[in-house]
């Protein structure tokens, strides 16, 4: 279920502004991850903040396109696939 604040943000500021915010927040998280890896920076507080921002925006993205259930189903399938690969990996490295 979409958080009421996410629903309200989407309704108030509109699809275009909010979908641009998804991209903006994803790029902010990207930047912090790269900073952490490349500059060995202690920026965990920024990573926490940007992760929360991205999760909020992804919630709005899913609500905007009405794809919450389909994403959840796809995610479950992908997690199964990853689990299979991990099991094969473990067998190879055992
Ligand atoms: Mg941000």
PDB file of the backbone (N, CA, C, O) and the ligand in Angstrom, with CONECT records:
HET     MG  A 101       1
ATOM      1  N   UNK A   1       0.841  -1.206   0.000  1.00  0.00           N
ATOM      2  CA  UNK A   1       0.000   0.000   0.000  1.00  0.00           C
ATOM      3  C   UNK A   1       0.874   1.254   0.000  1.00  0.00           C
ATOM      4  O   UNK A   1       1.856   1.360   0.736  1.00  0.00           O
ATOM      5  N   UNK A   2       0.488   2.174  -0.833  1.00  0.00           N
ATOM      6  CA  UNK A   2       1.263   3.416  -0.937  1.00  0.00           C
ATOM      7  C   UNK A   2       1.048   4.283   0.295  1.00  0.00           C
ATOM      8  O   UNK A   2      -0.080   4.444   0.759  1.00  0.00           O
ATOM      9  N   UNK A   3       2.126   4.838   0.818  1.00  0.00           N
ATOM     10  CA  UNK A   3       2.014   5.742   1.969  1.00  0.00           C
ATOM     11  C   UNK A   3       1.154   6.944   1.571  1.00  0.00           C
ATOM     12  O   UNK A   3       1.322   7.484   0.478  1.00  0.00           O
ATOM     13  N   UNK A   4       0.237   7.369   2.444  1.00  0.00           N
ATOM     14  CA  UNK A   4      -0.652   8.493   2.107  1.00  0.00           C
ATOM     15  C   UNK A   4       0.102   9.774   1.717  1.00  0.00           C
ATOM     16  O   UNK A   4      -0.363  10.552   0.884  1.00  0.00           O
ATOM     17  N   UNK A   5       1.255   9.974   2.324  1.00  0.00           N
ATOM     18  CA  UNK A   5       2.041  11.181   1.988  1.00  0.00           C
ATOM     19  C   UNK A   5       2.562  11.095   0.551  1.00  0.00           C
ATOM     20  O   UNK A   5       2.634  12.102  -0.154  1.00  0.00           O
ATOM     21  N   UNK A   6       2.920   9.887   0.131  1.00  0.00           N
ATOM     22  CA  UNK A   6       3.383   9.692  -1.255  1.00  0.00           C
ATOM     23  C   UNK A   6       2.240   9.945  -2.237  1.00  0.00           C
ATOM     24  O   UNK A   6       2.428  10.599  -3.263  1.00  0.00           O
ATOM     25  N   UNK A   7       1.061   9.425  -1.919  1.00  0.00           N
ATOM     26  CA  UNK A   7      -0.140   9.653  -2.742  1.00  0.00           C
ATOM     27  C   UNK A   7      -0.409  11.157  -2.866  1.00  0.00           C
ATOM     28  O   UNK A   7      -0.688  11.678  -3.946  1.00  0.00           O
ATOM     29  N   UNK A   8      -0.315  11.818  -1.734  1.00  0.00           N
ATOM     30  CA  UNK A   8      -0.619  13.258  -1.682  1.00  0.00           C
ATOM     31  C   UNK A   8       0.404  14.073  -2.472  1.00  0.00           C
ATOM     32  O   UNK A   8       0.045  15.019  -3.173  1.00  0.00           O
ATOM     33  N   UNK A   9       1.673  13.703  -2.354  1.00  0.00           N
ATOM     34  CA  UNK A   9       2.737  14.399  -3.096  1.00  0.00           C
ATOM     35  C   UNK A   9       2.496  14.280  -4.594  1.00  0.00           C
ATOM     36  O   UNK A   9       2.629  15.252  -5.338  1.00  0.00           O
ATOM     37  N   UNK A  10       2.142  13.085  -5.019  1.00  0.00           N
ATOM     38  CA  UNK A  10       1.879  12.821  -6.437  1.00  0.00           C
ATOM     39  C   UNK A  10       0.688  13.641  -6.940  1.00  0.00           C
ATOM     40  O   UNK A  10       0.720  14.211  -8.031  1.00  0.00           O
ATOM     41  N   UNK A  11      -0.351  13.683  -6.126  1.00  0.00           N
ATOM     42  CA  UNK A  11      -1.559  14.427  -6.478  1.00  0.00           C
ATOM     43  C   UNK A  11      -1.291  15.933  -6.506  1.00  0.00           C
ATOM     44  O   UNK A  11      -1.751  16.646  -7.398  1.00  0.00           O
ATOM     45  N   UNK A  12      -0.534  16.402  -5.506  1.00  0.00           N
ATOM     46  CA  UNK A  12      -0.309  17.840  -5.343  1.00  0.00           C
ATOM     47  C   UNK A  12       0.662  18.395  -6.386  1.00  0.00           C
ATOM     48  O   UNK A  12       0.400  19.425  -7.007  1.00  0.00           O
ATOM     49  N   UNK A  13       1.789  17.696  -6.568  1.00  0.00           N
ATOM     50  CA  UNK A  13       2.833  18.246  -7.439  1.00  0.00           C
ATOM     51  C   UNK A  13       2.816  17.670  -8.851  1.00  0.00           C
ATOM     52  O   UNK A  13       3.482  18.187  -9.748  1.00  0.00           O
ATOM     53  N   UNK A  14       2.051  16.596  -9.041  1.00  0.00           N
ATOM     54  CA  UNK A  14       1.841  16.088 -10.394  1.00  0.00           C
ATOM     55  C   UNK A  14       2.884  15.084 -10.868  1.00  0.00           C
ATOM     56  O   UNK A  14       3.992  14.982 -10.343  1.00  0.00           O
ATOM     57  N   UNK A  15       2.456  14.343 -11.903  1.00  0.00           N
ATOM     58  CA  UNK A  15       3.249  13.241 -12.437  1.00  0.00           C
ATOM     59  C   UNK A  15       4.621  13.699 -12.927  1.00  0.00           C
ATOM     60  O   UNK A  15       5.641  13.114 -12.563  1.00  0.00           O
ATOM     61  N   UNK A  16       4.645  14.737 -13.744  1.00  0.00           N
ATOM     62  CA  UNK A  16       5.915  15.120 -14.374  1.00  0.00           C
ATOM     63  C   UNK A  16       6.960  15.532 -13.339  1.00  0.00           C
ATOM     64  O   UNK A  16       8.103  15.077 -13.386  1.00  0.00           O
ATOM     65  N   UNK A  17       6.561  16.394 -12.405  1.00  0.00           N
ATOM     66  CA  UNK A  17       7.498  16.861 -11.378  1.00  0.00           C
ATOM     67  C   UNK A  17       7.999  15.690 -10.532  1.00  0.00           C
ATOM     68  O   UNK A  17       9.185  15.607 -10.215  1.00  0.00           O
ATOM     69  N   UNK A  18       7.085  14.787 -10.172  1.00  0.00           N
ATOM     70  CA  UNK A  18       7.473  13.697  -9.279  1.00  0.00           C
ATOM     71  C   UNK A  18       8.324  12.653  -9.996  1.00  0.00           C
ATOM     72  O   UNK A  18       9.228  12.075  -9.393  1.00  0.00           O
ATOM     73  N   UNK A  19       8.046  12.407 -11.277  1.00  0.00           N
ATOM     74  CA  UNK A  19       8.875  11.438 -11.994  1.00  0.00           C
ATOM     75  C   UNK A  19      10.277  12.008 -12.243  1.00  0.00           C
ATOM     76  O   UNK A  19      11.253  11.260 -12.297  1.00  0.00           O
ATOM     77  N   UNK A  20      10.370  13.322 -12.394  1.00  0.00           N
ATOM     78  CA  UNK A  20      11.700  13.946 -12.491  1.00  0.00           C
ATOM     79  C   UNK A  20      12.440  13.841 -11.165  1.00  0.00           C
ATOM     80  O   UNK A  20      13.660  13.683 -11.128  1.00  0.00           O
ATOM     81  N   UNK A  21      11.675  13.932 -10.069  1.00  0.00           N
ATOM     82  CA  UNK A  21      12.276  13.785  -8.733  1.00  0.00           C
ATOM     83  C   UNK A  21      12.824  12.372  -8.516  1.00  0.00           C
ATOM     84  O   UNK A  21      13.825  12.193  -7.822  1.00  0.00           O
ATOM     85  N   UNK A  22      12.164  11.365  -9.113  1.00  0.00           N
ATOM     86  CA  UNK A  22      12.682   9.990  -9.018  1.00  0.00           C
ATOM     87  C   UNK A  22      14.099   9.965  -9.584  1.00  0.00           C
ATOM     88  O   UNK A  22      15.031   9.458  -8.960  1.00  0.00           O
ATOM     89  N   UNK A  23      14.232  10.527 -10.780  1.00  0.00           N
ATOM     90  CA  UNK A  23      15.535  10.531 -11.462  1.00  0.00           C
ATOM     91  C   UNK A  23      16.560  11.316 -10.639  1.00  0.00           C
ATOM     92  O   UNK A  23      17.699  10.884 -10.465  1.00  0.00           O
ATOM     93  N   UNK A  24      16.133  12.472 -10.141  1.00  0.00           N
ATOM     94  CA  UNK A  24      17.032  13.329  -9.366  1.00  0.00           C
ATOM     95  C   UNK A  24      17.538  12.603  -8.110  1.00  0.00           C
ATOM     96  O   UNK A  24      18.733  12.610  -7.814  1.00  0.00           O
ATOM     97  N   UNK A  25      16.608  11.980  -7.383  1.00  0.00           N
ATOM     98  CA  UNK A  25      17.006  11.291  -6.146  1.00  0.00           C
ATOM     99  C   UNK A  25      17.887  10.083  -6.442  1.00  0.00           C
ATOM    100  O   UNK A  25      18.815   9.796  -5.686  1.00  0.00           O
ATOM    101  N   UNK A  26      17.607   9.368  -7.539  1.00  0.00           N
ATOM    102  CA  UNK A  26      18.456   8.226  -7.892  1.00  0.00           C
ATOM    103  C   UNK A  26      19.864   8.703  -8.201  1.00  0.00           C
ATOM    104  O   UNK A  26      20.838   8.034  -7.854  1.00  0.00           O
ATOM    105  N   UNK A  27      19.979   9.852  -8.851  1.00  0.00           N
ATOM    106  CA  UNK A  27      21.315  10.356  -9.182  1.00  0.00           C
ATOM    107  C   UNK A  27      22.046  10.824  -7.920  1.00  0.00           C
ATOM    108  O   UNK A  27      23.269  10.711  -7.834  1.00  0.00           O
ATOM    109  N   UNK A  28      21.299  11.351  -6.941  1.00  0.00           N
ATOM    110  CA  UNK A  28      21.933  11.747  -5.676  1.00  0.00           C
ATOM    111  C   UNK A  28      22.484  10.525  -4.933  1.00  0.00           C
ATOM    112  O   UNK A  28      23.570  10.574  -4.357  1.00  0.00           O
ATOM    113  N   UNK A  29      21.716   9.432  -4.956  1.00  0.00           N
ATOM    114  CA  UNK A  29      22.202   8.202  -4.313  1.00  0.00           C
ATOM    115  C   UNK A  29      23.411   7.651  -5.068  1.00  0.00           C
ATOM    116  O   UNK A  29      24.390   7.215  -4.462  1.00  0.00           O
ATOM    117  N   UNK A  30      23.330   7.678  -6.384  1.00  0.00           N
ATOM    118  CA  UNK A  30      24.459   7.226  -7.220  1.00  0.00           C
ATOM    119  C   UNK A  30      25.729   7.979  -6.839  1.00  0.00           C
ATOM    120  O   UNK A  30      26.791   7.384  -6.656  1.00  0.00           O
ATOM    121  N   UNK A  31      25.598   9.293  -6.725  1.00  0.00           N
ATOM    122  CA  UNK A  31      26.732  10.158  -6.401  1.00  0.00           C
ATOM    123  C   UNK A  31      27.349   9.779  -5.046  1.00  0.00           C
ATOM    124  O   UNK A  31      28.571   9.724  -4.912  1.00  0.00           O
ATOM    125  N   UNK A  32      26.509   9.522  -4.058  1.00  0.00           N
ATOM    126  CA  UNK A  32      27.012   9.174  -2.716  1.00  0.00           C
ATOM    127  C   UNK A  32      27.689   7.800  -2.712  1.00  0.00           C
ATOM    128  O   UNK A  32      28.695   7.603  -2.030  1.00  0.00           O
ATOM    129  N   UNK A  33      27.140   6.855  -3.472  1.00  0.00           N
ATOM    130  CA  UNK A  33      27.758   5.515  -3.558  1.00  0.00           C
ATOM    131  C   UNK A  33      29.148   5.636  -4.188  1.00  0.00           C
ATOM    132  O   UNK A  33      30.119   5.058  -3.699  1.00  0.00           O
ATOM    133  N   UNK A  34      29.223   6.400  -5.281  1.00  0.00           N
ATOM    134  CA  UNK A  34      30.513   6.569  -5.968  1.00  0.00           C
ATOM    135  C   UNK A  34      31.529   7.286  -5.079  1.00  0.00           C
ATOM    136  O   UNK A  34      32.706   6.927  -5.059  1.00  0.00           O
ATOM    137  N   UNK A  35      31.068   8.300  -4.346  1.00  0.00           N
ATOM    138  CA  UNK A  35      31.938   9.014  -3.404  1.00  0.00           C
ATOM    139  C   UNK A  35      32.518   8.042  -2.386  1.00  0.00           C
ATOM    140  O   UNK A  35      33.711   8.068  -2.083  1.00  0.00           O
ATOM    141  N   UNK A  36      31.636   7.176  -1.861  1.00  0.00           N
ATOM    142  CA  UNK A  36      32.050   6.213  -0.842  1.00  0.00           C
ATOM    143  C   UNK A  36      33.102   5.246  -1.373  1.00  0.00           C
ATOM    144  O   UNK A  36      34.066   4.921  -0.680  1.00  0.00           O
ATOM    145  N   UNK A  37      32.910   4.794  -2.597  1.00  0.00           N
ATOM    146  CA  UNK A  37      33.834   3.802  -3.170  1.00  0.00           C
ATOM    147  C   UNK A  37      35.111   4.475  -3.663  1.00  0.00           C
ATOM    148  O   UNK A  37      36.213   4.032  -3.337  1.00  0.00           O
ATOM    149  N   UNK A  38      34.970   5.529  -4.436  1.00  0.00           N
ATOM    150  CA  UNK A  38      36.141   6.139  -5.086  1.00  0.00           C
ATOM    151  C   UNK A  38      36.996   6.959  -4.144  1.00  0.00           C
ATOM    152  O   UNK A  38      38.223   6.955  -4.243  1.00  0.00           O
ATOM    153  N   UNK A  39      36.343   7.667  -3.225  1.00  0.00           N
ATOM    154  CA  UNK A  39      37.118   8.544  -2.336  1.00  0.00           C
ATOM    155  C   UNK A  39      37.238   7.985  -0.929  1.00  0.00           C
ATOM    156  O   UNK A  39      37.710   8.655  -0.010  1.00  0.00           O
ATOM    157  N   UNK A  40      36.792   6.719  -0.779  1.00  0.00           N
ATOM    158  CA  UNK A  40      36.822   6.061   0.535  1.00  0.00           C
ATOM    159  C   UNK A  40      36.271   7.002   1.616  1.00  0.00           C
ATOM    160  O   UNK A  40      36.820   7.123   2.711  1.00  0.00           O
ATOM    161  N   UNK A  41      35.180   7.650   1.263  1.00  0.00           N
ATOM    162  CA  UNK A  41      34.611   8.663   2.137  1.00  0.00           C
ATOM    163  C   UNK A  41      33.666   8.061   3.171  1.00  0.00           C
ATOM    164  O   UNK A  41      32.928   7.121   2.874  1.00  0.00           O
ATOM    165  N   UNK A  42      33.691   8.609   4.394  1.00  0.00           N
ATOM    166  CA  UNK A  42      32.744   8.165   5.406  1.00  0.00           C
ATOM    167  C   UNK A  42      31.476   9.008   5.263  1.00  0.00           C
ATOM    168  O   UNK A  42      31.287   9.997   5.969  1.00  0.00           O
ATOM    169  N   UNK A  43      30.623   8.596   4.341  1.00  0.00           N
ATOM    170  CA  UNK A  43      29.403   9.358   4.048  1.00  0.00           C
ATOM    171  C   UNK A  43      28.157   8.498   4.268  1.00  0.00           C
ATOM    172  O   UNK A  43      27.169   8.620   3.544  1.00  0.00           O
ATOM    173  N   UNK A  44      28.220   7.637   5.263  1.00  0.00           N
ATOM    174  CA  UNK A  44      27.096   6.733   5.513  1.00  0.00           C
ATOM    175  C   UNK A  44      25.805   7.511   5.838  1.00  0.00           C
ATOM    176  O   UNK A  44      24.711   7.067   5.492  1.00  0.00           O
ATOM    177  N   UNK A  45      25.938   8.664   6.498  1.00  0.00           N
ATOM    178  CA  UNK A  45      24.741   9.474   6.801  1.00  0.00           C
ATOM    179  C   UNK A  45      24.074   9.933   5.507  1.00  0.00           C
ATOM    180  O   UNK A  45      22.848   9.921   5.396  1.00  0.00           O
ATOM    181  N   UNK A  46      24.886  10.336   4.531  1.00  0.00           N
ATOM    182  CA  UNK A  46      24.347  10.775   3.230  1.00  0.00           C
ATOM    183  C   UNK A  46      23.734   9.591   2.480  1.00  0.00           C
ATOM    184  O   UNK A  46      22.702   9.734   1.824  1.00  0.00           O
ATOM    185  N   UNK A  47      24.371   8.426   2.581  1.00  0.00           N
ATOM    186  CA  UNK A  47      23.831   7.234   1.917  1.00  0.00           C
ATOM    187  C   UNK A  47      22.472   6.866   2.522  1.00  0.00           C
ATOM    188  O   UNK A  47      21.548   6.496   1.797  1.00  0.00           O
ATOM    189  N   UNK A  48      22.356   6.966   3.830  1.00  0.00           N
ATOM    190  CA  UNK A  48      21.076   6.685   4.505  1.00  0.00           C
ATOM    191  C   UNK A  48      20.006   7.652   3.998  1.00  0.00           C
ATOM    192  O   UNK A  48      18.909   7.240   3.623  1.00  0.00           O
ATOM    193  N   UNK A  49      20.344   8.941   3.994  1.00  0.00           N
ATOM    194  CA  UNK A  49      19.376   9.961   3.555  1.00  0.00           C
ATOM    195  C   UNK A  49      18.937   9.733   2.108  1.00  0.00           C
ATOM    196  O   UNK A  49      17.746   9.771   1.801  1.00  0.00           O
ATOM    197  N   UNK A  50      19.901   9.496   1.228  1.00  0.00           N
ATOM    198  CA  UNK A  50      19.558   9.347  -0.187  1.00  0.00           C
ATOM    199  C   UNK A  50      18.823   8.038  -0.470  1.00  0.00           C
ATOM    200  O   UNK A  50      17.994   7.968  -1.378  1.00  0.00           O
ATOM    201  N   UNK A  51      19.131   6.998   0.314  1.00  0.00           N
ATOM    202  CA  UNK A  51      18.393   5.733   0.167  1.00  0.00           C
ATOM    203  C   UNK A  51      16.925   5.941   0.542  1.00  0.00           C
ATOM    204  O   UNK A  51      16.024   5.455  -0.142  1.00  0.00           O
ATOM    205  N   UNK A  52      16.698   6.669   1.635  1.00  0.00           N
ATOM    206  CA  UNK A  52      15.322   6.963   2.058  1.00  0.00           C
ATOM    207  C   UNK A  52      14.612   7.784   0.975  1.00  0.00           C
ATOM    208  O   UNK A  52      13.457   7.515   0.645  1.00  0.00           O
ATOM    209  N   UNK A  53      15.307   8.784   0.424  1.00  0.00           N
ATOM    210  CA  UNK A  53      14.720   9.607  -0.641  1.00  0.00           C
ATOM    211  C   UNK A  53      14.318   8.747  -1.841  1.00  0.00           C
ATOM    212  O   UNK A  53      13.230   8.903  -2.394  1.00  0.00           O
ATOM    213  N   UNK A  54      15.213   7.836  -2.233  1.00  0.00           N
ATOM    214  CA  UNK A  54      14.932   6.985  -3.408  1.00  0.00           C
ATOM    215  C   UNK A  54      13.742   6.069  -3.116  1.00  0.00           C
ATOM    216  O   UNK A  54      12.878   5.880  -3.972  1.00  0.00           O
ATOM    217  N   UNK A  55      13.698   5.499  -1.904  1.00  0.00           N
ATOM    218  CA  UNK A  55      12.576   4.608  -1.570  1.00  0.00           C
ATOM    219  C   UNK A  55      11.248   5.378  -1.629  1.00  0.00           C
ATOM    220  O   UNK A  55      10.246   4.859  -2.121  1.00  0.00           O
ATOM    221  N   UNK A  56      11.251   6.589  -1.135  1.00  0.00           N
ATOM    222  CA  UNK A  56      10.036   7.420  -1.177  1.00  0.00           C
ATOM    223  C   UNK A  56       9.627   7.702  -2.624  1.00  0.00           C
ATOM    224  O   UNK A  56       8.448   7.644  -2.974  1.00  0.00           O
ATOM    225  N   UNK A  57      10.616   8.006  -3.447  1.00  0.00           N
ATOM    226  CA  UNK A  57      10.295   8.320  -4.840  1.00  0.00           C
ATOM    227  C   UNK A  57       9.888   7.077  -5.626  1.00  0.00           C
ATOM    228  O   UNK A  57       9.035   7.160  -6.510  1.00  0.00           O
ATOM    229  N   UNK A  58      10.490   5.918  -5.315  1.00  0.00           N
ATOM    230  CA  UNK A  58      10.085   4.687  -5.997  1.00  0.00           C
ATOM    231  C   UNK A  58       8.652   4.320  -5.635  1.00  0.00           C
ATOM    232  O   UNK A  58       7.920   3.756  -6.448  1.00  0.00           O
ATOM    233  N   UNK A  59       8.267   4.643  -4.420  1.00  0.00           N
ATOM    234  CA  UNK A  59       6.882   4.411  -4.014  1.00  0.00           C
ATOM    235  C   UNK A  59       5.933   5.263  -4.874  1.00  0.00           C
ATOM    236  O   UNK A  59       4.876   4.801  -5.301  1.00  0.00           O
ATOM    237  N   UNK A  60       6.336   6.503  -5.111  1.00  0.00           N
ATOM    238  CA  UNK A  60       5.514   7.387  -5.958  1.00  0.00           C
ATOM    239  C   UNK A  60       5.508   6.920  -7.411  1.00  0.00           C
ATOM    240  O   UNK A  60       4.488   7.002  -8.096  1.00  0.00           O
ATOM    241  N   UNK A  61       6.654   6.433  -7.871  1.00  0.00           N
ATOM    242  CA  UNK A  61       6.726   5.916  -9.244  1.00  0.00           C
ATOM    243  C   UNK A  61       5.760   4.747  -9.429  1.00  0.00           C
ATOM    244  O   UNK A  61       5.025   4.687 -10.415  1.00  0.00           O
ATOM    245  N   UNK A  62       5.771   3.817  -8.469  1.00  0.00           N
ATOM    246  CA  UNK A  62       4.894   2.647  -8.572  1.00  0.00           C
ATOM    247  C   UNK A  62       3.422   3.063  -8.521  1.00  0.00           C
ATOM    248  O   UNK A  62       2.589   2.526  -9.252  1.00  0.00           O
ATOM    249  N   UNK A  63       3.113   4.028  -7.646  1.00  0.00           N
ATOM    250  CA  UNK A  63       1.724   4.508  -7.548  1.00  0.00           C
ATOM    251  C   UNK A  63       1.327   5.213  -8.837  1.00  0.00           C
ATOM    252  O   UNK A  63       0.215   5.031  -9.334  1.00  0.00           O
ATOM    253  N   UNK A  64       2.232   6.014  -9.375  1.00  0.00           N
ATOM    254  CA  UNK A  64       1.946   6.770 -10.596  1.00  0.00           C
ATOM    255  C   UNK A  64       1.565   5.858 -11.754  1.00  0.00           C
ATOM    256  O   UNK A  64       0.619   6.137 -12.492  1.00  0.00           O
ATOM    257  N   UNK A  65       2.315   4.758 -11.908  1.00  0.00           N
ATOM    258  CA  UNK A  65       2.049   3.838 -13.019  1.00  0.00           C
ATOM    259  C   UNK A  65       1.113   2.698 -12.630  1.00  0.00           C
ATOM    260  O   UNK A  65       0.751   1.871 -13.467  1.00  0.00           O
ATOM    261  N   UNK A  66       0.721   2.659 -11.355  1.00  0.00           N
ATOM    262  CA  UNK A  66      -0.180   1.584 -10.891  1.00  0.00           C
ATOM    263  C   UNK A  66       0.442   0.204 -11.074  1.00  0.00           C
ATOM    264  O   UNK A  66      -0.224  -0.731 -11.520  1.00  0.00           O
ATOM    265  N   UNK A  67       1.728   0.081 -10.725  1.00  0.00           N
ATOM    266  CA  UNK A  67       2.450  -1.166 -11.011  1.00  0.00           C
ATOM    267  C   UNK A  67       2.951  -1.856  -9.735  1.00  0.00           C
ATOM    268  O   UNK A  67       3.840  -2.705  -9.797  1.00  0.00           O
ATOM    269  N   UNK A  68       2.384  -1.493  -8.588  1.00  0.00           N
ATOM    270  CA  UNK A  68       2.872  -2.025  -7.315  1.00  0.00           C
ATOM    271  C   UNK A  68       2.891  -3.554  -7.300  1.00  0.00           C
ATOM    272  O   UNK A  68       3.902  -4.165  -6.953  1.00  0.00           O
ATOM    273  N   UNK A  69       1.757  -4.172  -7.683  1.00  0.00           N
ATOM    274  CA  UNK A  69       1.667  -5.634  -7.610  1.00  0.00           C
ATOM    275  C   UNK A  69       2.579  -6.311  -8.624  1.00  0.00           C
ATOM    276  O   UNK A  69       3.215  -7.323  -8.332  1.00  0.00           O
ATOM    277  N   UNK A  70       2.629  -5.730  -9.827  1.00  0.00           N
ATOM    278  CA  UNK A  70       3.477  -6.335 -10.869  1.00  0.00           C
ATOM    279  C   UNK A  70       4.953  -6.257 -10.486  1.00  0.00           C
ATOM    280  O   UNK A  70       5.717  -7.190 -10.735  1.00  0.00           O
ATOM    281  N   UNK A  71       5.346  -5.140  -9.883  1.00  0.00           N
ATOM    282  CA  UNK A  71       6.741  -4.999  -9.439  1.00  0.00           C
ATOM    283  C   UNK A  71       7.035  -6.031  -8.340  1.00  0.00           C
ATOM    284  O   UNK A  71       8.083  -6.677  -8.341  1.00  0.00           O
ATOM    285  N   UNK A  72       6.092  -6.169  -7.409  1.00  0.00           N
ATOM    286  CA  UNK A  72       6.287  -7.127  -6.306  1.00  0.00           C
ATOM    287  C   UNK A  72       6.435  -8.547  -6.851  1.00  0.00           C
ATOM    288  O   UNK A  72       7.278  -9.309  -6.379  1.00  0.00           O
ATOM    289  N   UNK A  73       5.614  -8.902  -7.847  1.00  0.00           N
ATOM    290  CA  UNK A  73       5.682 -10.240  -8.436  1.00  0.00           C
ATOM    291  C   UNK A  73       7.007 -10.434  -9.177  1.00  0.00           C
ATOM    292  O   UNK A  73       7.651 -11.476  -9.058  1.00  0.00           O
ATOM    293  N   UNK A  74       7.396  -9.430  -9.930  1.00  0.00           N
ATOM    294  CA  UNK A  74       8.651  -9.501 -10.676  1.00  0.00           C
ATOM    295  C   UNK A  74       9.829  -9.635  -9.721  1.00  0.00           C
ATOM    296  O   UNK A  74      10.759 -10.409  -9.946  1.00  0.00           O
ATOM    297  N   UNK A  75       9.757  -8.853  -8.648  1.00  0.00           N
ATOM    298  CA  UNK A  75      10.821  -8.870  -7.639  1.00  0.00           C
ATOM    299  C   UNK A  75      10.947 -10.264  -7.016  1.00  0.00           C
ATOM    300  O   UNK A  75      12.056 -10.759  -6.817  1.00  0.00           O
ATOM    301  N   UNK A  76       9.825 -10.883  -6.715  1.00  0.00           N
ATOM    302  CA  UNK A  76       9.842 -12.234  -6.133  1.00  0.00           C
ATOM    303  C   UNK A  76      10.499 -13.214  -7.100  1.00  0.00           C
ATOM    304  O   UNK A  76      11.295 -14.061  -6.695  1.00  0.00           O
ATOM    305  N   UNK A  77      10.159 -13.093  -8.377  1.00  0.00           N
ATOM    306  CA  UNK A  77      10.754 -13.955  -9.405  1.00  0.00           C
ATOM    307  C   UNK A  77      12.257 -13.748  -9.509  1.00  0.00           C
ATOM    308  O   UNK A  77      13.029 -14.702  -9.597  1.00  0.00           O
ATOM    309  N   UNK A  78      12.657 -12.474  -9.498  1.00  0.00           N
ATOM    310  CA  UNK A  78      14.091 -12.148  -9.586  1.00  0.00           C
ATOM    311  C   UNK A  78      14.851 -12.674  -8.375  1.00  0.00           C
ATOM    312  O   UNK A  78      15.969 -13.174  -8.506  1.00  0.00           O
ATOM    313  N   UNK A  79      14.243 -12.560  -7.197  1.00  0.00           N
ATOM    314  CA  UNK A  79      14.903 -13.040  -5.982  1.00  0.00           C
ATOM    315  C   UNK A  79      15.084 -14.560  -6.030  1.00  0.00           C
ATOM    316  O   UNK A  79      16.094 -15.088  -5.564  1.00  0.00           O
ATOM    317  N   UNK A  80      14.092 -15.260  -6.601  1.00  0.00           N
ATOM    318  CA  UNK A  80      14.220 -16.714  -6.780  1.00  0.00           C
ATOM    319  C   UNK A  80      15.392 -17.045  -7.692  1.00  0.00           C
ATOM    320  O   UNK A  80      16.175 -17.956  -7.423  1.00  0.00           O
ATOM    321  N   UNK A  81      15.495 -16.278  -8.785  1.00  0.00           N
ATOM    322  CA  UNK A  81      16.576 -16.484  -9.746  1.00  0.00           C
ATOM    323  C   UNK A  81      17.938 -16.248  -9.101  1.00  0.00           C
ATOM    324  O   UNK A  81      18.879 -17.016  -9.304  1.00  0.00           O
ATOM    325  N   UNK A  82      18.025 -15.181  -8.325  1.00  0.00           N
ATOM    326  CA  UNK A  82      19.286 -14.861  -7.633  1.00  0.00           C
ATOM    327  C   UNK A  82      19.631 -15.976  -6.638  1.00  0.00           C
ATOM    328  O   UNK A  82      20.790 -16.363  -6.493  1.00  0.00           O
ATOM    329  N   UNK A  83      18.595 -16.482  -5.958  1.00  0.00           N
ATOM    330  CA  UNK A  83      18.818 -17.569  -5.003  1.00  0.00           C
ATOM    331  C   UNK A  83      19.369 -18.810  -5.706  1.00  0.00           C
ATOM    332  O   UNK A  83      20.279 -19.467  -5.201  1.00  0.00           O
ATOM    333  N   UNK A  84      18.800 -19.125  -6.885  1.00  0.00           N
ATOM    334  CA  UNK A  84      19.302 -20.274  -7.663  1.00  0.00           C
ATOM    335  C   UNK A  84      20.768 -20.076  -8.025  1.00  0.00           C
ATOM    336  O   UNK A  84      21.581 -20.991  -7.893  1.00  0.00           O
ATOM    337  N   UNK A  85      21.098 -18.862  -8.486  1.00  0.00           N
ATOM    338  CA  UNK A  85      22.490 -18.574  -8.856  1.00  0.00           C
ATOM    339  C   UNK A  85      23.415 -18.684  -7.661  1.00  0.00           C
ATOM    340  O   UNK A  85      24.538 -19.175  -7.779  1.00  0.00           O
ATOM    341  N   UNK A  86      22.948 -18.230  -6.518  1.00  0.00           N
ATOM    342  CA  UNK A  86      23.754 -18.318  -5.296  1.00  0.00           C
ATOM    343  C   UNK A  86      23.974 -19.776  -4.897  1.00  0.00           C
ATOM    344  O   UNK A  86      25.062 -20.156  -4.465  1.00  0.00           O
ATOM    345  N   UNK A  87      22.932 -20.577  -5.049  1.00  0.00           N
ATOM    346  CA  UNK A  87      23.065 -22.001  -4.724  1.00  0.00           C
ATOM    347  C   UNK A  87      24.085 -22.675  -5.634  1.00  0.00           C
ATOM    348  O   UNK A  87      24.897 -23.486  -5.190  1.00  0.00           O
ATOM    349  N   UNK A  88      24.024 -22.312  -6.952  1.00  0.00           N
ATOM    350  CA  UNK A  88      25.005 -22.872  -7.902  1.00  0.00           C
ATOM    351  C   UNK A  88      26.412 -22.394  -7.560  1.00  0.00           C
ATOM    352  O   UNK A  88      27.377 -23.155  -7.634  1.00  0.00           O
ATOM    353  N   UNK A  89      26.509 -21.137  -7.190  1.00  0.00           N
ATOM    354  CA  UNK A  89      27.799 -20.538  -6.809  1.00  0.00           C
ATOM    355  C   UNK A  89      28.395 -21.293  -5.604  1.00  0.00           C
ATOM    356  O   UNK A  89      29.570 -21.659  -5.593  1.00  0.00           O
ATOM    357  N   UNK A  90      27.547 -21.506  -4.605  1.00  0.00           N
ATOM    358  CA  UNK A  90      28.001 -22.214  -3.393  1.00  0.00           C
ATOM    359  C   UNK A  90      28.478 -23.620  -3.722  1.00  0.00           C
ATOM    360  O   UNK A  90      29.469 -24.096  -3.169  1.00  0.00           O
ATOM    361  N   UNK A  91      27.750 -24.292  -4.646  1.00  0.00           N
ATOM    362  CA  UNK A  91      28.137 -25.666  -5.034  1.00  0.00           C
ATOM    363  C   UNK A  91      29.511 -25.651  -5.694  1.00  0.00           C
ATOM    364  O   UNK A  91      30.343 -26.523  -5.445  1.00  0.00           O
ATOM    365  N   UNK A  92      29.739 -24.631  -6.553  1.00  0.00           N
ATOM    366  CA  UNK A  92      31.018 -24.525  -7.276  1.00  0.00           C
ATOM    367  C   UNK A  92      32.180 -24.235  -6.347  1.00  0.00           C
ATOM    368  O   UNK A  92      33.289 -24.733  -6.540  1.00  0.00           O
ATOM    369  N   UNK A  93      31.909 -23.415  -5.329  1.00  0.00           N
ATOM    370  CA  UNK A  93      33.009 -22.970  -4.469  1.00  0.00           C
ATOM    371  C   UNK A  93      33.175 -23.842  -3.213  1.00  0.00           C
ATOM    372  O   UNK A  93      34.073 -23.619  -2.401  1.00  0.00           O
ATOM    373  N   UNK A  94      32.286 -24.842  -3.073  1.00  0.00           N
ATOM    374  CA  UNK A  94      32.365 -25.711  -1.874  1.00  0.00           C
ATOM    375  C   UNK A  94      33.553 -26.670  -1.968  1.00  0.00           C
ATOM    376  O   UNK A  94      33.775 -27.468  -1.058  1.00  0.00           O
TER     377      UNK A  94
HETATM  378 MG    MG A 101      18.071  13.469  -1.919  1.00  0.00          MG
END
